[in-house]
Amino acid sequence: MSDSTPIYTVTQAAALANMHPQTLRQYDRLGLVVPQRTAGRGRRYSRRDVNSLLEVQRLAQVEGVNLAGIKRILDLERHVAALEDQLRHLSAYRTEQVESQRRVFAAGAGGDVVMVQRGRRIRPVPSAVSESRALVLWRPARPTRED
């Protein structure tokens, strides 16, 4: 079961966060910690939601941040997490693109195109049709700055 699985009712989540259930309902209305809903519109909190409730409580009681400030902090943290996730995906995509540009292809013994590791050579196989031992290599064009 993951941290985002909604399993706790309002009463259970309130007990775990050491808060009054009405406080959780208020936080939901303000958009601070928004739980998932059941088919009957009941609130269901996940372990991640309970951790968020504890963070809201810490920010309010220890740091002295008001609820509007807490909402802004939580929104910015979610935004940063989304940007970091997007950066990971873009970085992986870029790495894949760079690696694809480093591939080298050659004509195999049967005339098919095969990928060859960089720095390796394939031994040409004499053809029954021709005694040519020519080996043709093709490398994809390097991307230009406009790509």
C-alpha positions as CSV (number, residue, x, y, z in Angstrom):
1,M,0.0,0.0,0.0
2,S,1.4,3.4,-1.0
3,D,1.5,6.6,1.0
4,S,-1.1,8.1,-1.2
5,T,-3.8,5.4,-0.7
6,P,-6.8,7.0,1.0
7,I,-7.6,4.8,4.0
8,Y,-8.3,7.1,7.0
9,T,-11.6,8.7,7.9
10,V,-11.7,12.2,9.2
11,T,-11.8,10.9,12.8
12,Q,-8.9,8.5,12.3
13,A,-6.8,11.1,10.5
14,A,-7.6,13.7,13.2
15,A,-6.5,11.3,15.9
16,L,-3.2,10.5,14.0
17,A,-2.5,14.2,13.6
18,N,-3.6,15.0,17.2
19,M,-6.2,17.5,15.9
20,H,-9.9,18.0,16.2
21,P,-11.9,16.6,13.2
22,Q,-13.5,20.0,12.6
23,T,-10.0,21.4,12.0
24,L,-9.5,18.9,9.2
25,R,-12.7,19.9,7.6
26,Q,-11.7,23.6,7.8
27,Y,-8.3,22.8,6.3
28,D,-10.2,21.0,3.5
29,R,-12.4,24.0,2.8
30,L,-9.4,26.3,2.8
31,G,-7.5,24.0,0.4
32,L,-4.6,23.3,2.7
33,V,-5.0,19.5,2.9
34,V,-7.6,18.2,0.5
35,P,-8.4,14.5,1.0
36,Q,-9.9,12.2,-1.6
37,R,-13.6,11.6,-1.6
38,T,-15.6,8.3,-1.5
39,A,-18.6,7.7,-3.8
40,G,-20.8,9.0,-1.0
41,R,-18.6,12.2,-0.7
42,G,-17.0,11.1,2.5
43,R,-13.4,12.3,3.1
44,R,-10.6,9.7,3.0
45,Y,-7.1,10.7,4.1
46,S,-3.9,9.0,3.1
47,R,-0.7,8.7,5.0
48,R,0.7,11.5,2.9
49,D,-2.3,13.7,3.9
50,V,-1.7,13.0,7.6
51,N,2.0,14.0,7.1
52,S,0.7,17.2,5.5
53,L,-1.6,17.8,8.4
54,L,1.4,17.5,10.8
55,E,3.4,19.9,8.6
56,V,0.6,22.4,8.7
57,Q,0.4,22.1,12.5
58,R,4.2,22.5,12.8
59,L,4.2,25.6,10.6
60,A,1.3,27.2,12.6
61,Q,2.5,26.3,16.1
62,V,6.3,26.3,15.9
63,E,7.0,28.7,13.0
64,G,4.1,31.0,13.7
65,V,2.9,31.1,10.1
66,N,-0.8,32.0,9.5
67,L,-3.1,29.8,7.4
68,A,-2.8,32.0,4.3
69,G,1.0,31.7,4.5
70,I,0.8,28.0,5.1
71,K,-1.3,27.6,2.0
72,R,1.2,29.6,-0.1
73,I,4.1,27.5,1.2
74,L,2.3,24.2,0.5
75,D,1.3,25.4,-3.0
76,L,4.9,26.4,-3.7
77,E,6.2,23.0,-2.4
78,R,3.8,21.2,-4.7
79,H,4.9,23.4,-7.6
80,V,8.5,22.7,-7.0
81,A,7.9,19.0,-6.8
82,A,6.1,19.1,-10.1
83,L,8.9,21.1,-11.7
84,E,11.5,18.6,-10.3
85,D,9.5,15.7,-11.8
86,Q,9.3,17.5,-15.1
87,L,13.1,18.2,-15.0
88,R,13.8,14.5,-14.3
89,H,11.7,13.5,-17.3
90,L,13.3,16.1,-19.6
91,S,16.8,15.1,-18.4
92,A,16.1,11.5,-19.1
93,Y,14.7,12.4,-22.6
94,R,17.7,14.5,-23.3
95,T,20.1,11.7,-22.3
96,E,18.2,9.3,-24.5
97,Q,18.5,11.8,-27.4
98,V,22.2,12.3,-26.9
99,E,22.8,8.5,-26.7
100,S,20.8,7.9,-29.8
101,Q,23.1,10.3,-31.7
102,R,26.1,8.3,-30.6
103,R,25.0,5.1,-32.3
104,V,26.8,3.8,-35.3
105,F,25.2,1.6,-37.9
106,A,26.8,-0.8,-40.5
107,A,25.7,-3.2,-43.1
108,G,25.5,-6.7,-41.8
109,A,26.5,-9.9,-43.6
110,G,23.1,-10.3,-45.0
111,G,22.8,-6.7,-46.2
112,D,20.7,-5.6,-43.2
113,V,21.5,-2.6,-41.1
114,V,23.0,-3.4,-37.7
115,M,24.0,-1.2,-34.8
116,V,27.6,-1.3,-33.8
117,Q,29.1,-0.2,-30.5
118,R,31.3,2.9,-30.9
119,G,34.9,2.1,-31.5
120,R,34.2,-1.5,-32.7
121,R,34.5,-2.8,-36.2
122,I,32.7,-5.6,-37.9
123,R,34.5,-8.0,-40.0
124,P,33.2,-7.9,-43.5
125,V,32.0,-11.3,-44.8
126,P,32.9,-12.1,-48.4
127,S,29.8,-12.0,-50.6
128,A,29.1,-14.7,-53.2
129,V,28.1,-12.0,-55.7
130,S,31.1,-9.8,-55.2
131,E,34.6,-10.1,-53.8
132,S,34.4,-6.5,-52.5
133,R,35.3,-6.3,-48.8
134,A,34.0,-2.7,-48.5
135,L,32.3,-1.7,-45.2
136,V,30.0,1.2,-45.2
137,L,29.4,3.0,-41.9
138,W,26.6,5.5,-41.3
139,R,26.3,7.9,-38.4
140,P,23.2,10.0,-37.8
141,A,23.7,13.7,-38.2
142,R,24.6,15.6,-35.1
143,P,21.8,17.9,-33.9
144,T,22.2,21.6,-34.7
145,R,21.6,24.4,-32.3
146,E,18.1,24.9,-33.7
147,D,17.1,21.3,-32.6
